[in-house]
Amino acid sequence: MNINIGKMFTNRALLSPQLEAFVGDGYRFTYAQANERINQFAHYLLQEALLQPGDRIALLSKNNEHLAGAVFAAAKIGAVAVPLNWRLQAPELVYILNNCGAKALLYDGEFGSVVQELRAQTKIQTFLRKGGSGADPDYELTLKGFSPEELHGTGGGEDPLIIMYTSGTTGRPKGAVLSHENLFWATLGITHTLDWRYRDRFLSVAPMFHIGGLAPVITNVHAGCTTVFMPDFDPVRVWQTVAQEKIQFMMTVPVMLGFMLKVLDKSKTDLSSLRHIVCGGSMVSSELINAYQSLGIAVENVYGITEYGGAVCFWMPEMGENKKKSVGKPVFHGQIKIAGVETGKELPAGEVGEIWCCGPQVFKGYWNNPEGTENALNDGWYRSGDLGMKDAEGFIYVVDRLKDMIISGGENIYPAELEAVISRHAGVADVAVVGVPDDKWGEIPRAYVVKKEGAVLAENDIIEVCRQNLAGYKCVKEVFFIDALPRNASGKVLKTSLKQRTSAAG
């Protein structure tokens, strides 16, 4: 049987027609209702937008049922959905739209002014607006003109379903192509690893233009869960929604968890439904994990990769406190090995090398980028570009990004190790370490530090804390104090941006 993610929604609607599928501001749709809307949109894409199998539809939308529905509608007709990062500027979006060759664009009305800039610079033929005002047809009115009848599905299996553009922390974003099979196996990997139950209610607040936001929504359909959409992250509203909608679990990044903790008023918020929170994008601190544990909420650390359909590893509390600094073990149906950076051969436990992933989740390659694809894939294994280590019990530890590693005087220095030491200083709110060119050593580590409010810190304070905890060659040699670190939507520090500041700063 050819697996089709759109057909998966059809099957869920048949099995669980009265179960709530999508909930959000002003709407509640059961699986039967949501499936009819998806069918209407699929008929529109075929009859009005004239999309053929393999054509791309771009989606410029915040987390919402019409964004999720568009993905499943595209799946049903064999088209390819391209979720766009709505935080990008028009020139960045133009690059992505032209790179993927999108024929249609569904967008939220609030992005109307950006869309105006895109028209003349792309080859998009069909524009559809959800909400707001403007000349483009309105999504809701348009749906009413098309049949809710089930379509005869086309495509699936190894055919592309999603092009997910990477965050571009190291340059131009690349379009990772994920097939129906990739995402089918990704959902199985999650549900066979985590406590993901039928009829659970999931809060979708991590942006769906990242795989960590999109994959859980597809997983919810597979498992028979309700997705409650939150278009904008508001920590107070998160807690209110958890209480009102009886949310069992959600996906976050560490920055979100921190903000949520600051606004929590235990006496006014009913947290009894919330069992667990998946958190990824960067390492989750022990302090955050412990704080939520004290509230009776388990925090599970996920190590995820776009090119792997989402989750690669999970650490869960039952794996033990002593493994809290790991990212746990590979998802079910997945494999990981630590390979020598130069040799590609598997390294023994305890040695640092590049993390390689294998399994049916591994993506098909980068869109229109054979060189990037060839560099990323090796005999079925995906080369993550992350440095890591596997211990004797099979737990995976992420050491740093391979591209971030600093080579100083022939010695390897991992910025993450320095950042962990510096962040323990009482006056430090945030820190990032990058390598900068040096005539004598080749590269030296420089720290960018955000002070806590009211803290008095000098460069030497940061250098001294390194000297007390690290070998001399590892210590940062320069410290710059800045107001905030540049981050992308998933919370990752944009070190390329810091390096550009480096050159400007001299």
Residue pairs with C-beta under 8 A, 6 or more apart in sequence:
2 155
2 156
2 157
2 180
3 156
3 157
3 180
3 181
3 184
4 75
4 76
4 153
4 155
4 156
4 157
4 180
5 71
5 72
5 75
5 156
5 161
5 180
5 183
5 184
5 218
6 38
6 42
6 72
6 73
6 74
6 75
6 76
6 77
6 153
7 75
7 76
7 153
7 156
8 184
8 218
8 221
8 222
9 31
9 34
9 35
9 38
9 72
9 75
9 76
9 221
10 35
10 76
10 150
10 153
12 21
12 31
12 35
12 221
12 222
12 224
13 21
13 31
13 32
13 34
13 35
15 224
16 31
16 224
17 30
17 31
17 32
18 30
18 31
18 32
19 30
19 31
19 199
19 224
19 226
20 28
20 29
20 30
20 31
20 226
21 29
21 30
21 31
21 33
21 34
21 35
21 221
21 226
21 227
22 28
22 29
22 34
22 65
22 68
22 69
22 226
22 227
22 229
23 29
23 226
23 227
23 228
23 229
23 245
24 64
24 65
24 228
24 229
24 230
24 231
25 229
25 231
27 65
29 37
29 65
34 65
34 69
36 148
37 65
37 69
37 143
37 148
38 69
38 72
38 73
38 76
39 73
39 76
39 147
39 148
39 149
39 150
39 151
40 143
40 144
40 146
40 147
40 148
41 66
41 69
41 70
41 73
41 143
41 146
42 73
42 74
42 76
42 77
42 151
43 146
43 147
43 149
43 151
44 128
44 142
44 143
44 145
44 146
45 51
45 57
45 73
45 74
45 77
45 79
45 104
46 77
46 151
47 146
48 126
48 142
48 146
49 57
49 103
49 104
49 125
49 126
49 128
50 103
50 125
50 126
51 57
51 74
51 77
51 79
51 103
51 104
52 78
52 79
53 77
53 78
53 79
53 154
53 155
53 159
54 78
54 79
54 80
54 155
54 159
54 160
55 79
55 80
55 103
55 104
56 79
56 80
56 81
56 82
56 100
56 101
56 102
56 103
56 104
56 163
57 70
57 74
57 79
57 80
57 81
57 82
57 102
57 103
57 104
57 105
57 106
58 82
58 84
58 96
58 97
58 100
58 102
58 104
58 105
58 106
58 124
59 67
59 70
59 71
59 81
59 82
59 83
59 84
59 105
59 106
59 107
60 84
60 86
60 93
60 105
60 106
60 107
60 108
60 111
60 114
60 115
61 67
61 70
61 83
61 86
61 106
61 107
61 108
61 130
61 208
62 86
62 108
62 207
62 231
62 232
63 204
63 205
63 207
63 208
63 213
63 229
63 230
63 231
64 108
64 130
64 229
64 231
65 229
66 106
66 130
66 139
67 83
67 106
67 208
68 208
68 217
68 227
68 229
70 81
70 106
71 81
71 83
71 161
71 162
71 214
71 217
71 218
72 221
74 80
74 81
74 161
75 81
75 155
75 156
75 161
75 180
76 151
76 153
76 154
77 151
77 153
77 154
77 155
78 153
78 154
78 155
78 156
78 159
80 100
80 160
80 161
80 162
80 163
81 161
81 162
81 163
82 96
82 97
82 100
82 102
82 162
82 163
82 165
82 175
83 162
83 164
83 208
83 209
83 214
84 93
84 96
84 97
84 165
84 209
85 92
85 165
85 167
85 207
85 209
85 210
85 489
86 108
86 111
86 207
86 209
87 489
88 96
90 114
90 117
90 118
90 121
92 173
93 114
93 118
94 117
94 118
94 121
94 122
95 172
95 173
96 165
96 173
96 175
97 105
97 118
97 122
97 124
98 121
98 122
98 123
99 175
99 367
99 368
100 163
100 175
100 367
101 123
102 122
102 123
102 124
103 123
103 124
103 125
103 126
104 124
104 125
104 126
104 127
104 128
105 115
105 118
105 124
105 126
105 127
105 128
106 128
106 130
106 139
107 115
107 127
107 128
107 129
107 130
108 129
108 130
108 131
108 132
109 129
109 130
109 131
109 132
109 133
109 134
110 131
110 132
112 129
112 132
112 133
112 134
115 127
115 136
118 124
119 127
127 136
127 137
128 136
128 137
128 138
128 139
128 142
129 136
129 137
129 138
129 139
130 138
130 139
130 140
131 138
131 139
155 180
156 180
157 179
157 180
157 181
158 179
158 180
158 181
158 364
159 179
159 180
160 177
160 178
160 179
160 364
161 178
161 179
161 180
161 182
161 183
162 177
162 178
162 183
162 214
163 175
163 176
163 177
163 178
163 367
164 175
164 176
164 178
164 209
164 210
164 211
164 214
164 306
165 173
165 174
165 175
165 176
166 173
166 174
166 175
166 176
166 306
166 307
167 173
167 210
167 488
167 489
167 490
167 492
168 174
168 488
169 488
169 492
169 494
169 495
169 496
170 403
170 496
171 496
174 366
174 367
174 369
174 372
175 366
175 367
175 368
175 369
176 306
176 307
176 363
176 366
176 367
177 363
177 364
177 365
177 366
177 367
178 186
178 211
178 309
178 363
178 364
179 363
179 364
181 360
182 309
182 360
182 361
182 362
182 363
182 364
183 215
183 218
183 309
184 222
185 309
185 333
185 359
185 360
185 361
186 215
186 218
186 219
186 308
186 309
186 310
186 311
186 361
187 215
187 218
187 219
187 222
187 223
188 222
188 332
188 333
189 309
189 310
189 311
189 331
189 332
189 333
189 334
189 359
189 361
190 196
190 215
190 216
190 219
190 310
190 311
190 331
191 219
191 222
191 223
192 331
192 332
192 333
193 311
193 314
193 331
193 332
194 276
194 278
194 300
194 314
194 316
195 249
195 275
195 276
196 219
196 223
196 225
196 249
197 223
197 225
197 248
198 223
198 224
198 225
199 224
199 225
199 226
200 220
200 223
200 225
200 226
200 248
200 249
201 225
201 226
201 228
201 245
201 246
201 247
201 248
201 273
202 216
202 217
202 220
202 225
202 226
202 227
202 228
202 247
202 248
202 249
202 250
202 251
203 228
203 230
203 238
203 241
203 242
203 245
203 247
203 249
203 250
204 213
204 216
204 217
204 227
204 228
204 229
204 230
204 250
204 251
205 230
205 233
205 238
205 250
205 251
205 252
205 256
206 212
206 213
206 216
206 250
206 251
206 252
206 253
206 256
206 490
207 213
207 489
207 490
208 214
208 217
209 489
210 306
210 489
210 490
211 304
211 305
211 306
211 309
211 310
212 251
212 253
212 280
212 281
212 302
212 304
212 310
212 490
213 251
214 310
215 309
215 310
215 311
216 227
216 251
216 278
216 310
217 227
219 225
220 226
220 227
228 241
228 245
228 247
230 237
230 238
230 241
233 256
233 259
235 256
235 259
235 260
235 262
235 263
236 263
238 250
238 256
238 260
239 260
239 263
239 264
239 269
239 271
240 269
241 247
242 250
242 269
242 270
242 271
242 273
242 274
243 269
243 270
243 271
243 273
246 273
247 273
247 274
248 273
248 274
248 275
248 276
249 274
249 275
249 276
249 277
249 278
250 274
250 277
250 278
251 277
251 278
251 279
251 280
251 302
252 260
252 277
252 278
252 279
253 279
253 280
253 281
253 282
253 490
253 491
254 279
254 281
254 282
254 283
254 284
254 285
254 288
254 491
255 487
255 491
256 279
256 491
257 277
257 279
257 284
257 288
257 292
257 299
258 288
261 288
261 291
261 292
264 295
266 295
271 295
271 296
271 297
274 297
275 297
275 298
276 297
276 298
276 299
276 300
277 292
277 297
277 298
277 299
277 300
278 300
278 302
278 314
279 288
279 299
279 300
279 301
279 302
280 301
280 302
280 303
280 304
280 311
280 490
281 304
281 490
281 491
281 492
282 491
282 492
282 493
283 301
283 325
283 327
283 398
283 416
284 299
284 301
286 324
286 325
288 299
289 299
289 301
289 317
289 324
292 298
292 299
293 299
293 317
298 316
298 317
299 317
300 314
300 315
300 316
300 317
301 314
301 315
301 324
301 327
301 328
302 311
302 312
302 313
302 314
302 327
303 311
303 312
303 313
303 314
303 327
303 328
303 396
303 398
304 310
304 311
304 312
305 312
305 357
305 382
305 384
306 363
307 362
307 363
307 376
307 382
307 384
308 334
308 357
308 359
308 361
308 362
308 363
308 382
309 361
309 363
310 361
311 331
312 327
312 330
312 331
312 334
312 336
312 355
312 357
312 384
313 327
313 328
313 329
313 330
313 331
313 336
313 396
314 327
314 328
314 329
314 331
315 323
315 324
315 326
315 327
315 328
315 395
316 328
319 326
319 328
319 329
319 395
323 393
323 395
325 397
326 391
326 395
326 396
326 397
327 396
327 397
327 398
328 395
328 396
329 394
329 395
329 396
330 336
330 357
330 396
331 361
333 359
333 360
333 361
334 357
334 358
334 359
334 361
335 357
335 358
335 359
336 355
336 356
336 357
336 358
336 390
336 396
337 346
337 356
337 358
337 381
337 390
338 346
338 347
338 351
338 352
338 353
338 354
338 355
338 356
338 388
338 389
338 390
339 345
339 346
339 347
339 353
339 354
339 356
339 381
339 383
340 347
340 353
340 354
341 353
341 354
341 387
341 402
344 378
347 353
349 389
349 390
349 391
349 392
350 389
350 390
350 391
350 392
351 389
352 387
352 388
352 389
352 399
353 387
353 388
353 389
354 383
354 384
354 385
354 386
354 387
354 388
354 402
355 384
355 386
355 387
355 388
355 396
355 398
356 378
356 381
356 382
356 383
356 384
357 381
357 382
357 384
358 380
358 381
358 382
362 377
362 380
362 381
362 382
363 382
365 372
365 373
365 376
365 377
366 372
366 373
366 376
375 383
376 382
376 383
377 383
385 401
385 402
385 403
386 398
386 399
386 400
386 401
386 402
387 398
387 399
387 400
387 401
387 402
387 405
387 414
388 396
388 397
388 398
388 399
389 396
389 397
389 399
390 396
390 397
391 397
398 416
399 414
399 416
399 417
400 414
400 415
400 416
400 417
401 495
404 414
404 415
404 416
404 434
404 435
404 495
405 412
405 413
405 414
405 415
405 435
406 412
406 413
406 414
406 415
406 433
406 434
406 435
406 443
406 444
406 445
407 413
407 435
407 442
407 443
408 435
408 438
408 441
408 442
408 443
408 444
408 445
408 473
409 440
409 441
409 442
409 473
410 442
411 473
411 474
413 435
413 445
413 473
413 474
415 432
415 433
415 434
415 435
415 445
417 470
417 474
418 433
418 445
418 447
418 466
418 470
418 474
418 475
418 476
419 431
419 432
419 433
419 447
421 465
421 466
421 469
421 470
422 428
422 431
422 433
422 447
422 449
422 462
422 465
422 466
422 476
423 430
423 431
424 465
425 457
425 461
425 462
425 465
426 452
426 455
427 451
427 452
427 455
427 456
427 457
427 461
428 449
428 450
428 451
428 452
428 455
428 457
428 462
429 450
429 451
429 452
429 453
429 455
430 449
430 450
430 484
430 485
431 447
431 448
431 449
431 450
431 485
432 447
432 448
432 485
432 493
432 495
432 498
433 445
433 446
433 447
433 448
433 476
434 445
434 446
434 448
434 495
434 498
434 499
434 502
435 443
435 444
435 445
435 446
436 443
436 444
436 445
436 446
436 478
436 499
436 502
437 443
438 444
438 477
444 477
444 478
445 474
445 475
445 476
445 477
446 476
446 477
446 478
446 479
446 480
446 502
447 462
447 476
447 478
447 479
447 480
448 479
448 480
448 481
448 482
448 485
448 498
448 501
449 457
449 462
449 479
449 480
449 481
449 482
450 481
450 482
450 483
450 484
450 485
451 457
451 481
457 481
459 478
459 479
462 476
462 479
463 475
463 476
463 477
463 479
466 474
466 475
466 476
467 475
480 501
480 505
485 493
485 498
486 493
486 494
486 497
486 498
487 493
487 494
488 494
